[in-house]
């Protein structure tokens, strides 16, 4: 979850541009993407573990 915090968006952009990858997303779209990934990660951490029923 810490990797996808919205504050890390500019760091992701700088790191990927140093590796030669250009992200075709604007600033707001990049912020929305990192926010979405952060919320998904938070939901996965908070949600209970699902287990298959056993006999």
C-alpha positions in Angstrom: 0.0 0.0 0.0 2.8 2.4 0.8 4.2 2.1 -2.8 0.9 3.2 -4.3 0.2 6.2 -2.0 -1.0 9.1 -4.2 1.9 11.3 -2.9 4.3 8.8 -4.7 2.8 9.6 -8.2 5.6 12.1 -9.2 8.2 9.6 -8.0 6.8 6.9 -10.1 6.7 9.3 -13.1 10.3 10.3 -12.6 11.5 6.8 -12.1 9.8 5.4 -15.2 11.1 8.4 -17.3 14.6 7.6 -16.1 14.1 4.0 -17.3 13.0 5.3 -20.7 9.2 4.7 -20.3 6.9 7.6 -20.9 3.5 7.5 -19.3 0.8 8.8 -21.6 -1.3 9.9 -18.6 -1.8 13.5 -17.4 -1.3 14.6 -13.9 -4.9 14.1 -12.8 -5.2 10.7 -14.5 -2.0 9.6 -12.8 -3.3 10.8 -9.4 -6.6 9.0 -10.0 -4.7 5.8 -10.9 -2.5 5.8 -7.8 -5.5 6.6 -5.7 -7.5 3.7 -7.2 -4.6 1.3 -6.6 -4.2 2.6 -3.0 -7.9 2.1 -2.3 -7.8 -1.4 -3.8 -4.8 -2.3 -1.6 -6.5 -0.9 1.5 -9.6 -3.0 0.8 -7.4 -6.1 0.4 -5.6 -5.4 3.7 -8.8 -4.7 5.7 -11.0 -7.4 4.2 -11.2 -10.8 5.9 -9.4 -13.7 4.4 -11.7 -15.9 2.3 -11.3 -19.6 2.7 -12.8 -22.5 0.8 -15.3 -24.6 2.9 -13.7 -27.8 3.9 -15.4 -31.0 5.1 
